[in-house]
């Protein structure tokens, strides 16, 4: 699903797309990935290069080497699994990824 579809899917289930706020949370989310990158709720939609995460994650970032690198064409963020480290990369919001939703109770994954 696209990044926006992921936002909507999480809201439909009473949660929100996750935005990791610590190494521990990032590692937990990474441990729940399957065979595809996961969208997280970070973007630079409003100001290029100013990355916003919802909910506010206290400024935590886990960028992969040479990321972010997409300029105005890659404005959404995914947790990338190919390196095996759960690092972040910016990507086009219309790409298809999986999403992980966070509720007050539990993290739940939604396959695309």
Residue pairs with C-beta under 8 A, 6 or more apart in sequence:
1 9
1 39
1 96
1 97
1 98
1 99
1 110
1 112
2 93
2 94
2 95
2 96
3 39
3 43
3 76
3 93
3 94
3 95
3 97
4 93
5 99
6 17
6 39
6 97
6 99
6 110
7 16
7 17
7 41
9 99
9 101
9 110
10 16
10 17
10 99
10 101
10 102
10 110
13 101
13 103
13 108
13 110
14 103
15 101
15 102
15 103
15 108
16 41
16 54
16 55
16 101
16 102
16 103
17 39
17 40
17 41
17 54
17 99
17 100
17 101
17 102
18 25
18 29
18 40
18 41
18 100
18 101
18 102
18 107
19 40
19 41
19 42
19 53
19 54
19 55
19 57
20 26
20 29
20 40
20 57
20 60
20 62
20 79
21 57
21 58
21 60
22 60
23 60
23 62
26 60
26 62
26 79
26 86
27 86
28 107
29 38
29 40
29 79
29 86
29 100
29 107
30 79
30 81
30 85
30 86
32 100
32 107
32 109
33 79
33 81
33 86
33 98
33 100
34 98
34 109
34 111
35 81
36 81
36 97
36 98
36 112
37 78
37 79
37 80
37 81
37 82
37 89
37 91
37 97
37 98
38 78
38 79
38 81
38 97
38 98
38 99
38 100
38 109
39 76
39 77
39 78
39 79
39 97
39 98
39 99
39 100
40 53
40 77
40 78
40 79
40 88
40 100
41 53
41 54
41 55
42 51
42 52
42 53
42 54
42 57
42 76
42 77
42 88
43 51
43 52
43 75
43 76
43 77
43 93
44 50
44 51
44 52
44 68
44 75
44 90
45 52
45 75
45 76
46 52
48 71
48 72
48 75
49 68
51 61
51 68
51 77
53 60
61 88
62 79
62 86
62 87
62 88
63 87
63 88
63 89
64 80
64 83
64 85
64 87
64 88
64 89
65 87
67 87
67 88
67 89
67 90
68 74
68 77
68 88
68 89
68 90
69 89
69 90
70 90
70 91
70 92
73 92
74 90
74 91
74 92
75 90
75 92
75 93
76 90
76 91
76 92
76 93
77 88
77 89
77 90
77 91
78 88
78 89
78 90
78 91
78 95
78 97
79 86
79 87
79 88
80 86
80 87
80 88
80 89
91 97
96 112
97 112
98 109
98 110
98 111
98 112
99 109
99 110
99 112
100 107
100 108
100 109
100 110
101 107
101 108
101 109
101 110
